[in-house]
Amino acid sequence: MKFLLRIAVLTAVSALCRAQENAPFPDEKNVPKPDYEKILRDLKISSVPVLYEPMFDNNEPPPGHFAECMKDDRPYEIMGQVVAPDMILANDPAIASRFVKSVRVALPGGELVAAREYALFPKAPLILLKTEKPLAGIEPLKFGQAAEIPKKAFPSV
């Protein structure tokens, strides 16, 4: 008897879950579709390469990819997003500062601008860099108003 009761409950829960999955979004017709091409264009004009030049510390080579970059005599490169005229948000390369000779930002014309770590984010692998001067010709990211999420969008909350 308990077995049949369990099967009935599981069947009912499964049917409810399938019904919720297939239910249309409350305001599906009114939700604007994102313009992905525009988003990518906006990200591209705000993107800059960030160059970390590795170095030895007390005859100890830097770890991981930084050591490979030293062998190839090239900087370690990551992409950053300009969020203010003199601020760049990038992935944290997770390297001790004792292994970093310099941090520079490459501008589209080839100019290199020195940068330094300004802030670390303990709950996200991000770093905020501050440049020694505002980056001319680079438009910072623009953040718009977030759309309000309908309360019925997450029925379990």
MDTraj code that builds the backbone (N, CA, C; nanometers):
import mdtraj as md
import numpy as np

residues = "MET LYS PHE LEU LEU ARG ILE ALA VAL LEU THR ALA VAL SER ALA LEU CYS ARG ALA GLN GLU ASN ALA PRO PHE PRO ASP GLU LYS ASN VAL PRO LYS PRO ASP TYR GLU LYS ILE LEU ARG ASP LEU LYS ILE SER SER VAL PRO VAL LEU TYR GLU PRO MET PHE ASP ASN ASN GLU PRO PRO PRO GLY HIS PHE ALA GLU CYS MET LYS ASP ASP ARG PRO TYR GLU ILE MET GLY GLN VAL VAL ALA PRO ASP MET ILE LEU ALA ASN ASP PRO ALA ILE ALA SER ARG PHE VAL LYS SER VAL ARG VAL ALA LEU PRO GLY GLY GLU LEU VAL ALA ALA ARG GLU TYR ALA LEU PHE PRO LYS ALA PRO LEU ILE LEU LEU LYS THR GLU LYS PRO LEU ALA GLY ILE GLU PRO LEU LYS PHE GLY GLN ALA ALA GLU ILE PRO LYS LYS ALA PHE PRO SER VAL".split()
xyz = np.array([
    [0.0822, -0.1198, 0.0000],
    [0.0000, 0.0000, 0.0000],
    [0.0868, 0.1264, 0.0000],
    [0.1908, 0.1264, 0.0855],
    [0.2804, 0.2422, 0.0897],
    [0.3491, 0.2624, -0.0448],
    [0.3833, 0.1521, -0.1094],
    [0.4490, 0.1586, -0.2387],
    [0.3590, 0.2278, -0.3416],
    [0.2315, 0.1911, -0.3454],
    [0.1375, 0.2520, -0.4387],
    [0.1161, 0.3995, -0.4081],
    [0.1118, 0.4330, -0.2800],
    [0.0962, 0.5726, -0.2397],
    [0.2172, 0.6553, -0.2851],
    [0.3377, 0.6009, -0.2699],
    [0.4589, 0.6704, -0.3125],
    [0.4583, 0.6928, -0.4638],
    [0.4177, 0.5914, -0.5379],
    [0.4124, 0.6042, -0.6834],
    [0.3105, 0.7111, -0.7238],
    [0.1977, 0.7162, -0.6568],
    [0.0945, 0.8151, -0.6886],
    [0.1454, 0.9566, -0.6608],
    [0.2130, 0.9748, -0.5485],
    [0.2662, 1.1068, -0.5130],
    [0.3739, 1.1487, -0.6132],
    [0.4655, 1.0574, -0.6455],
    [0.5709, 1.0896, -0.7420],
    [0.5132, 1.1225, -0.8794],
    [0.4114, 1.0514, -0.9208],
    [0.3471, 1.0779, -1.0493],
    [0.2819, 1.2163, -1.0493],
    [0.2148, 1.2502, -0.9406],
    [0.1496, 1.3811, -0.9312],
    [0.2526, 1.4941, -0.9327],
    [0.3613, 1.4789, -0.8578],
    [0.4670, 1.5816, -0.8547],
    [0.5301, 1.5947, -0.9930],
    [0.5563, 1.4844, -1.0578],
    [0.6145, 1.4862, -1.1914],
    [0.5227, 1.5587, -1.2908],
    [0.3937, 1.5326, -1.2823],
    [0.2977, 1.5980, -1.3721],
    [0.2931, 1.7484, -1.3464],
    [0.2982, 1.7900, -1.2203],
    [0.2995, 1.9330, -1.1872],
    [0.4248, 2.0007, -1.2412],
    [0.5392, 1.9344, -1.2263],
    [0.6643, 1.9920, -1.2759],
    [0.6596, 2.0091, -1.4274],
    [0.6079, 1.9087, -1.4986],
    [0.5984, 1.9187, -1.6439],
    [0.5015, 2.0297, -1.6842],
    [0.3949, 2.0464, -1.6093],
    [0.2978, 2.1514, -1.6412],
    [0.3615, 2.2890, -1.6238],
    [0.4429, 2.3066, -1.5184],
    [0.5092, 2.4357, -1.4979],
    [0.6144, 2.4621, -1.6045],
    [0.6858, 2.3573, -1.6473],
    [0.7877, 2.3756, -1.7511],
    [0.7254, 2.4218, -1.8816],
    [0.6089, 2.3698, -1.9153],
    [0.5439, 2.4020, -2.0421],
    [0.4585, 2.5276, -2.0358],
    [0.4382, 2.5818, -1.9164],
    [0.3554, 2.7013, -1.9040],
    [0.4280, 2.8201, -1.9666],
    [0.3566, 2.9069, -2.0376],
    [0.4222, 3.0225, -2.0987],
    [0.4656, 3.1226, -1.9919],
    [0.5670, 3.1982, -2.0237],
    [0.6144, 3.3048, -1.9363],
    [0.4988, 3.4027, -1.9205],
    [0.4736, 3.4561, -1.8003],
    [0.3560, 3.5413, -1.7793],
    [0.3379, 3.6528, -1.8822],
    [0.4416, 3.7278, -1.9100],
    [0.4323, 3.8383, -2.0057],
    [0.5238, 3.8123, -2.1246],
    [0.5220, 3.6910, -2.1752],
    [0.6157, 3.6507, -2.2801],
    [0.6079, 3.7401, -2.4031],
    [0.4895, 3.7862, -2.4384],
    [0.4748, 3.8700, -2.5571],
    [0.5337, 4.0086, -2.5362],
    [0.5378, 4.0558, -2.4121],
    [0.5851, 4.1908, -2.3830],
    [0.7336, 4.1971, -2.3483],
    [0.7994, 4.0815, -2.3362],
    [0.9410, 4.0799, -2.3018],
    [1.0215, 4.1057, -2.4291],
    [1.1006, 4.2144, -2.4313],
    [1.1780, 4.2426, -2.5527],
    [1.2916, 4.1421, -2.5699],
    [1.3164, 4.1054, -2.6933],
    [1.4266, 4.0149, -2.7239],
    [1.5565, 4.0955, -2.7228],
    [1.6631, 4.0434, -2.6608],
    [1.7902, 4.1169, -2.6587],
    [1.8503, 4.1280, -2.7985],
    [1.9119, 4.2408, -2.8256],
    [1.9821, 4.2624, -2.9520],
    [2.1274, 4.2200, -2.9296],
    [2.1550, 4.0921, -2.9548],
    [2.2868, 4.0368, -2.9253],
    [2.3970, 4.1020, -3.0085],
    [2.3676, 4.1403, -3.1311],
    [2.4680, 4.2067, -3.2143],
    [2.5099, 4.3396, -3.1533],
    [2.4134, 4.4155, -3.1022],
    [2.4451, 4.5431, -3.0391],
    [2.5255, 4.5219, -2.9112],
    [2.4876, 4.4207, -2.8342],
    [2.5608, 4.3911, -2.7106],
    [2.7066, 4.3594, -2.7424],
    [2.7299, 4.2761, -2.8431],
    [2.8671, 4.2410, -2.8805],
    [2.9433, 4.3612, -2.9349],
    [2.8775, 4.4469, -3.0127],
    [2.9435, 4.5683, -3.0623],
    [2.9835, 4.6582, -2.9457],
    [2.8922, 4.6751, -2.8486],
    [2.9223, 4.7595, -2.7324],
    [3.0375, 4.7023, -2.6506],
    [3.0398, 4.5698, -2.6362],
    [3.1498, 4.5076, -2.5622],
    [3.2822, 4.5239, -2.6367],
    [3.2777, 4.5123, -2.7685],
    [3.4005, 4.5207, -2.8476],
    [3.4639, 4.6592, -2.8373],
    [3.3838, 4.7649, -2.8455],
    [3.4425, 4.8990, -2.8408],
    [3.4929, 4.9348, -2.7017],
    [3.4543, 4.8577, -2.6004],
    [3.4996, 4.8834, -2.4640],
    [3.6058, 4.7830, -2.4190],
    [3.6477, 4.6931, -2.5086],
    [3.7455, 4.5901, -2.4732],
    [3.8878, 4.6374, -2.5014],
    [3.9782, 4.6040, -2.4111],
    [4.1199, 4.6348, -2.4289],
    [4.2031, 4.5167, -2.3797],
    [4.3160, 4.4899, -2.4442],
    [4.4061, 4.3870, -2.3923],
    [4.4825, 4.4405, -2.2708],
    [4.4919, 4.3577, -2.1686],
    [4.5696, 4.3897, -2.0486],
    [4.6902, 4.2971, -2.0500],
    [4.8093, 4.3558, -2.0439],
    [4.9340, 4.2798, -2.0558],
    [5.0066, 4.2755, -1.9219],
    [5.0278, 4.1555, -1.8701],
    [5.1049, 4.1347, -1.7477],
    [5.2435, 4.0857, -1.7878],
    [5.3475, 4.1615, -1.7518],
    [5.4833, 4.1182, -1.7827],
    [5.5381, 4.0425, -1.6619],
    [5.5604, 3.9106, -1.6762],
    [5.6074, 3.8304, -1.5624],
    [5.7562, 3.8489, -1.5367],
    [5.7972, 3.8126, -1.4147],
    [5.9396, 3.8191, -1.3799],
    [5.9711, 3.7137, -1.2737],
    [6.0998, 3.6837, -1.2602],
    [6.1456, 3.5934, -1.1553],
    [6.1434, 3.6663, -1.0218],
    [6.1301, 3.5912, -0.9140],
    [6.1430, 3.6478, -0.7801],
    [6.2351, 3.5557, -0.7011],
    [6.3525, 3.6071, -0.6626],
    [6.4529, 3.5270, -0.5904],
    [6.4833, 3.3969, -0.6647],
    [6.5071, 3.4068, -0.7929],
    [6.5367, 3.2931, -0.8809],
    [6.4243, 3.1913, -0.8886],
    [6.3069, 3.2291, -0.8486],
    [6.1901, 3.1412, -0.8577],
    [6.1028, 3.1894, -0.9736],
    [6.0715, 3.0988, -1.0666],
    [5.9885, 3.1417, -1.1800],
    [5.8421, 3.1555, -1.1377],
    [5.7663, 3.2358, -1.2102],
    [5.6233, 3.2466, -1.1791],
    [5.5517, 3.1156, -1.2130],
    [5.4385, 3.0907, -1.1507],
    [5.3679, 2.9647, -1.1754],
    [5.2875, 2.9655, -1.3055],
    [5.2538, 2.8463, -1.3518],
    [5.1580, 2.8261, -1.4604],
    [5.1912, 2.8935, -1.5918],
    [5.0896, 2.9570, -1.6475],
    [5.1010, 3.0198, -1.7800],
    [5.2028, 3.1334, -1.7810],
    [5.2261, 3.1931, -1.6668],
    [5.3216, 3.3035, -1.6618],
    [5.4622, 3.2545, -1.6943],
    [5.4974, 3.1336, -1.6484],
    [5.6291, 3.0775, -1.6790],
    [5.6419, 3.0508, -1.8289],
    [5.5339, 3.0020, -1.8913],
    [5.5354, 2.9790, -2.0359],
    [5.5559, 3.1107, -2.1111],
    [5.4923, 3.2154, -2.0629],
    [5.5087, 3.3465, -2.1268],
    [5.6524, 3.3957, -2.1150],
    [5.7158, 3.3693, -2.0012],
    [5.8559, 3.4107, -1.9846],
    [5.9457, 3.3357, -2.0818],
    [5.9194, 3.2066, -2.1013],
    [6.0006, 3.1280, -2.1958],
    [5.9866, 3.1828, -2.3370],
    [5.8638, 3.2272, -2.3710],
    [5.8383, 3.2808, -2.5051],
    [5.8718, 3.4291, -2.5165],
    [5.9163, 3.4890, -2.4067],
    [5.9509, 3.6313, -2.4016],
    [5.8343, 3.7186, -2.4490],
    [5.7186, 3.6953, -2.3891],
    [5.5992, 3.7732, -2.4217],
    [5.5184, 3.7958, -2.2936],
    [5.4334, 3.8981, -2.2930],
    [5.3507, 3.9214, -2.1742],
    [5.2319, 3.8251, -2.1697],
    [5.1782, 3.8074, -2.0515],
    [5.0546, 3.7300, -2.0323],
    [4.9406, 3.8252, -2.0642],
    [4.8499, 3.7859, -2.1528],
    [4.7464, 3.8773, -2.2016],
    [4.6074, 3.8291, -2.1635],
    [4.5277, 3.9206, -2.1097],
    [4.3868, 3.8954, -2.0825],
    [4.3068, 4.0128, -2.1379],
    [4.1792, 3.9923, -2.1578],
    [4.0938, 4.1014, -2.2062],
    [4.0274, 4.1691, -2.0874],
    [4.0140, 4.2993, -2.0976],
    [3.9469, 4.3766, -1.9948],
    [3.8397, 4.4645, -2.0566],
    [3.7467, 4.5075, -1.9742],
    [3.6401, 4.5967, -2.0185],
    [3.6578, 4.7317, -1.9498],
    [3.6617, 4.8375, -2.0294],
    [3.6746, 4.9722, -1.9742],
    [3.5398, 5.0097, -1.9133],
    [3.5388, 5.0374, -1.7827],
    [3.4151, 5.0726, -1.7139],
    [3.4120, 5.2197, -1.6731],
    [3.5242, 5.2871, -1.6828],
    [3.5367, 5.4312, -1.6590],
    [3.6582, 5.4754, -1.7406],
    [3.6764, 5.6051, -1.7631],
    [3.7885, 5.6475, -1.8466],
    [3.9253, 5.5969, -1.8001],
    [3.9403, 5.5709, -1.6696],
    [4.0692, 5.5220, -1.6196],
    [4.0564, 5.3925, -1.5397],
    [3.9482, 5.3167, -1.5604],
    [3.9253, 5.1921, -1.4864],
    [3.8935, 5.0777, -1.5825],
    [3.9523, 4.9622, -1.5540],
    [3.9313, 4.8437, -1.6367],
    [3.8939, 4.7277, -1.5460],
    [3.7892, 4.6568, -1.5848],
    [3.7463, 4.5367, -1.5134],
    [3.7914, 4.4166, -1.5951],
    [3.8642, 4.3240, -1.5295],
    [3.9178, 4.2081, -1.6007],
    [3.9136, 4.0868, -1.5094],
    [3.9337, 3.9694, -1.5693],
    [3.9479, 3.8481, -1.4897],
    [4.0758, 3.8575, -1.4080],
    [4.0692, 3.8121, -1.2861],
    [4.1861, 3.8135, -1.1993],
    [4.2837, 3.7058, -1.2466],
    [4.4074, 3.7427, -1.2829],
    [4.5016, 3.6420, -1.3297],
    [4.5531, 3.5521, -1.2176],
    [4.5208, 3.5834, -1.0942],
    [4.5583, 3.5019, -0.9778],
    [4.7082, 3.4766, -0.9733],
    [4.7845, 3.5833, -0.9734],
    [4.9301, 3.5733, -0.9644],
    [4.9772, 3.6693, -0.8558],
    [5.0710, 3.6252, -0.7764],
    [5.1260, 3.7108, -0.6714],
    [5.1978, 3.8294, -0.7354],
    [5.1843, 3.9452, -0.6754],
    [5.2432, 4.0666, -0.7334],
    [5.3954, 4.0584, -0.7406],
    [5.4560, 3.9719, -0.6622],
    [5.6024, 3.9600, -0.6670],
    [5.6505, 3.9011, -0.8000],
    [5.5608, 3.8376, -0.8753],
    [5.5953, 3.7812, -1.0051],
    [5.5563, 3.8721, -1.1216],
    [5.5048, 3.9911, -1.0924],
    [5.4589, 4.0817, -1.1981],
    [5.5511, 4.2030, -1.2052],
    [5.6182, 4.2175, -1.3204],
    [5.7074, 4.3317, -1.3414],
    [5.6276, 4.4569, -1.3733],
    [5.5260, 4.4421, -1.4602],
    [5.4429, 4.5568, -1.4952],
    [5.3092, 4.5094, -1.5490],
    [5.2114, 4.5994, -1.5399],
    [5.0791, 4.5772, -1.5978],
    [5.0543, 4.6946, -1.6907],
    [5.0215, 4.6627, -1.8166],
    [4.9972, 4.7685, -1.9140],
    [4.8711, 4.7370, -1.9928],
    [4.8115, 4.8420, -2.0436],
    [4.6921, 4.8303, -2.1272],
    [4.7309, 4.8728, -2.2680],
    [4.6967, 4.7896, -2.3661],
    [4.7288, 4.8203, -2.5055],
    [4.6103, 4.8913, -2.5701],
    [4.6350, 5.0103, -2.6206],
    [4.5314, 5.0870, -2.6895],
    [4.5300, 5.0507, -2.8377],
    [4.4192, 5.0779, -2.9080],
    [4.4099, 5.0408, -3.0499],
    [4.5228, 5.0953, -3.1370],
    [4.5770, 5.2107, -3.1073],
    [4.6853, 5.2683, -3.1872],
    [4.8218, 5.2089, -3.1568],
    [4.8287, 5.1174, -3.0592],
    [4.9568, 5.0565, -3.0237],
    [5.0194, 5.1150, -2.8983],
    [4.9656, 5.2253, -2.8487],
    [5.0199, 5.2863, -2.7276],
    [4.9942, 5.1955, -2.6075],
    [5.0925, 5.1889, -2.5158],
    [5.0790, 5.1119, -2.3931],
    [5.0677, 5.2077, -2.2752],
    [4.9675, 5.1859, -2.1919],
    [4.9439, 5.2715, -2.0760],
    [4.9594, 5.1860, -1.9504],
    [5.0397, 5.2340, -1.8568],
    [5.0622, 5.1603, -1.7320],
    [4.9343, 5.1560, -1.6483],
    [4.9165, 5.0457, -1.5780],
    [4.8001, 5.0286, -1.4914],
    [4.8456, 4.9613, -1.3622],
    [4.7619, 4.9722, -1.2603],
    [4.7913, 4.9051, -1.1330],
    [4.6627, 4.8471, -1.0770],
    [4.6802, 4.7478, -0.9903],
    [4.5635, 4.6874, -0.9266],
    [4.4993, 4.7905, -0.8347],
    [4.3712, 4.8058, -0.8478],
    [4.2980, 4.9042, -0.7683],
    [4.2062, 4.8359, -0.6677],
    [4.1413, 4.7277, -0.7101],
    [4.0498, 4.6562, -0.6208],
    [4.0395, 4.5104, -0.6633],
    [4.0251, 4.4232, -0.5648],
    [3.9993, 4.2813, -0.5875],
    [3.8599, 4.2504, -0.5358],
    [3.7948, 4.1541, -0.5956],
    [3.6610, 4.1151, -0.5538],
    [3.6682, 3.9774, -0.4899],
    [3.6475, 3.9675, -0.3593],
    [3.6655, 3.8388, -0.2910],
    [3.5660, 3.7305, -0.3319],
    [3.4489, 3.7675, -0.3807],
    [3.3490, 3.6668, -0.4168],
    [3.3398, 3.6427, -0.5665],
    [3.4268, 3.7049, -0.6442],
    [3.4268, 3.6860, -0.7895],
    [3.5718, 3.6933, -0.8371],
    [3.6075, 3.6169, -0.9392],
    [3.7463, 3.6198, -0.9891],
    [3.7715, 3.7397, -1.0803],
    [3.7508, 3.8593, -1.0258],
    [3.7663, 3.9821, -1.1040],
    [3.8649, 4.0753, -1.0365],
    [3.9206, 4.1636, -1.1162],
    [4.0126, 4.2643, -1.0654],
    [3.9782, 4.3974, -1.1328],
    [3.9888, 4.5041, -1.0572],
    [3.9679, 4.6380, -1.1121],
    [4.1044, 4.7041, -1.1206],
    [4.1389, 4.7484, -1.2399],
    [4.2671, 4.8136, -1.2633],
    [4.2459, 4.9625, -1.2850],
    [4.3418, 5.0428, -1.2378],
    [4.3376, 5.1877, -1.2595],
    [4.4573, 5.2241, -1.3449],
    [4.4316, 5.2972, -1.4536],
    [4.5400, 5.3379, -1.5432],
    [4.6003, 5.4694, -1.4964],
    [4.7243, 5.4949, -1.5397],
    [4.7914, 5.6179, -1.4974],
    [4.7319, 5.7422, -1.5614],
    [4.6584, 5.7240, -1.6718],
    [4.5906, 5.8356, -1.7367],
    [4.4639, 5.7827, -1.8029],
    [4.3663, 5.8696, -1.8281],
    [4.2441, 5.8241, -1.8955],
    [4.2761, 5.7679, -2.0341],
    [4.2030, 5.6657, -2.0726],
    [4.2241, 5.6002, -2.2018],
    [4.1490, 5.6764, -2.3100],
    [4.2227, 5.7461, -2.3932],
    [4.1621, 5.8257, -2.5008],
    [4.1153, 5.7335, -2.6131],
    [3.9987, 5.7622, -2.6654],
    [3.9477, 5.6874, -2.7792],
    [3.8768, 5.5578, -2.7441],
    [3.8652, 5.5268, -2.6164],
    [3.7955, 5.4053, -2.5739],
    [3.6701, 5.4488, -2.4986],
    [3.5576, 5.3991, -2.5429],
    [3.4314, 5.4342, -2.4783],
    [3.4009, 5.3347, -2.3659],
    [3.3823, 5.3829, -2.2425],
    [3.3495, 5.2912, -2.1328],
    [3.2142, 5.2239, -2.1544],
    [3.1986, 5.1068, -2.0945],
    [3.0708, 5.0367, -2.1001],
    [2.9619, 5.1228, -2.0410],
    [2.8441, 5.1144, -2.0985],
    [2.7291, 5.1875, -2.0450],
    [2.6337, 5.0849, -1.9871],
    [2.5938, 5.1091, -1.8652],
    [2.5013, 5.0184, -1.7987],
    [2.3638, 5.0828, -1.7962],
    [2.2657, 5.0147, -1.8513],
    [2.1303, 5.0669, -1.8554],
    [2.0501, 5.0199, -1.7356],
    [1.9246, 5.0579, -1.7344],
    [1.8341, 5.0153, -1.6292],
    [1.7998, 4.8684, -1.6498],
    [1.8032, 4.7929, -1.5438],
    [1.7651, 4.6518, -1.5521],
    [1.6140, 4.6414, -1.5626],
    [1.5684, 4.5490, -1.6439],
    [1.4247, 4.5266, -1.6565],
    [1.3733, 4.4606, -1.5286],
    [1.2541, 4.4977, -1.4888],
    [1.1959, 4.4391, -1.3687],
    [1.1508, 4.2967, -1.3996],
    [1.1851, 4.2045, -1.3123],
    [1.1482, 4.0645, -1.3311],
    [1.0093, 4.0444, -1.2723],
    [0.9168, 3.9897, -1.3509],
    [0.7810, 3.9651, -1.2975],
    [0.7870, 3.8705, -1.1780],
    [0.7025, 3.8956, -1.0784],
    [0.7035, 3.8132, -0.9574],
    [0.6642, 3.6680, -0.9862],
    [0.5889, 3.6453, -1.0916],
    [0.5467, 3.5094, -1.1232],
    [0.6529, 3.4353, -1.2058],
    [0.7628, 3.5006, -1.2356],
    [0.8668, 3.4349, -1.3158],
    [0.9305, 3.3196, -1.2407],
    [0.9365, 3.3297, -1.1081],
    [0.9947, 3.2252, -1.0267],
    [0.8891, 3.1788, -0.9254],
    [0.8003, 3.0863, -0.9651],
    [0.6890, 3.0474, -0.8795],
    [0.7321, 2.9813, -0.7484],
    [0.8503, 2.9229, -0.7435],
    [0.8929, 2.8540, -0.6220],
    [0.9485, 2.9478, -0.5168],
    [0.9703, 3.0743, -0.5528],
    [1.0296, 3.1687, -0.4582],
    [0.9215, 3.2374, -0.3785],
])
top = md.Topology()
chain = top.add_chain()
for i, resn in enumerate(residues, 1):
    res = top.add_residue(resn, chain, resSeq=i)
    for name in ("N", "CA", "C"):
        top.add_atom(name, md.element.get_by_symbol(name[0]), res)
traj = md.Trajectory(xyz[None], top)
